Amino acid sequence: MTPRIKICMGSSCFQRGSKSNLEFIEAWLQMHRCAAAVELVGSRCEDACRKGPNMEINGRPYHGVNLEILADLMEQHFGKCQVNS
């Protein structure tokens, strides 16, 4: 199964930082040579607007994601592109 990151790009999450999160994820995947191994998709709304920015990694939801949390999540789930997480 291909690892998957789904990031909410709905207006509330976008306003709270999902654009910066997306840019970070894209750069991180490129830097670690993982872009081809990880499916990155967007969604319009995850129905958790008050908890945003929201995202999922391999079906597990994460709320209130900022760049500091995101760096840890990427390292935890993908490490040096060990995509079997």
C-alpha positions, 0 to 999 in steps of 0.5 A, spaced: 500 500 500 502 506 498 503 511 503 498 517 503 498 524 506 491 528 505 491 535 507 485 539 508 485 545 503 478 548 506 478 555 507 478 554 515 484 550 514 487 554 509 487 560 513 490 557 519 496 554 515 495 548 511 498 552 505 505 553 509 504 545 511 503 543 504 509 547 501 513 544 507 511 537 505 512 537 498 519 540 500 521 535 505 518 529 500 523 532 495 529 533 500 528 526 502 527 523 495 520 520 497 516 524 492 515 518 488 513 513 494 508 517 497 501 519 495 500 527 496 492 529 496 488 535 498 481 535 500 476 541 501 474 539 508 475 534 513 469 537 517 473 538 523 474 546 521 475 548 529 481 543 530 485 545 523 489 545 520 487 538 519 491 532 515 491 525 515 497 520 514 495 513 512 488 514 514 490 517 521 487 524 523 492 529 525 489 536 528 492 543 529 498 541 525 503 547 525 510 546 522 513 544 528 509 538 529 509 537 521 516 536 522 516 531 527 510 527 524 514 527 517 520 524 521 516 519 525 512 516 519 517 517 513 524 517 516 529 517 511 523 515 506 522 508 510 515 508 507 512 502 510 510 506 517 
